[in-house]
Amino acid sequence: MSHPLRIAVLVSGTSRGSNLRAIVAACENGQINGSVTLVVGSRSDSPALQFAAEKSVDTLALAVKDFSSEEEYDNALLDALDNNNTDLICLAGYMRLLSTSIVQKYKHRVMNIHPALIPMFYGQGMYGHHVHEAAIKRGVKISGVTVHFVDEEYDTGPIIVQIPVEVTSDDTPETLAAKVLEKEHEAYPLAVSLFSHGRLQVQPDKRVKVLQD
Ligand code: GRF
């Protein structure tokens, strides 16, 4: 994609928005060819939406409970993404499974970040502190972060970037979460940057090839 990307970031109710900030910073410093033009969350008072508003980025508060059905919510979200002329959707702490209509329309144009090395500690129910608790409990020596394209299931889409983090014997779920978060802020901008420079190619076998600069 040669034109600057229009990026929509989807967050959840109380998202702190640190990945959103990292993506915005990478747009501002030129690592990513594009800008965040829309942030959607379920609460206008979340730190993520507040930050977006301060940056004069369009924000939208959409909560499933305000719609008569999940389908109506999904349609409203799809309309908002279309009206934004969205090139890329970045899920950053978005808790719902994205509707099939959005996943299909934006095939290989939706990314998610997961705070573990997929296929470890992933899938439905594996989010936030659950991931790091499971990693500590299992005693893994390495965890990390994965950025992947989104398909119709939880965390099963093509993997774009992974960065490992060493787990030491004195780590707790909290210290591991902090170490992983630091790498999230490298991995997400990197994945979006590669996409923005047209360097990601999803192969028929679902492996992602990173093309040379
Ligand atoms: C991150 O830990 C990410 O891996 C997960 O949700 C969290 C979002 O954090 N998918 P933040 O709101 O970007 O700080």
Residues whose N, C-alpha, C, O or C-beta is under 5 A from the ligand:
A	BS01	GRF	S15 R16 G17 S18 N19 L20 A92 G93 I113 H114 P115
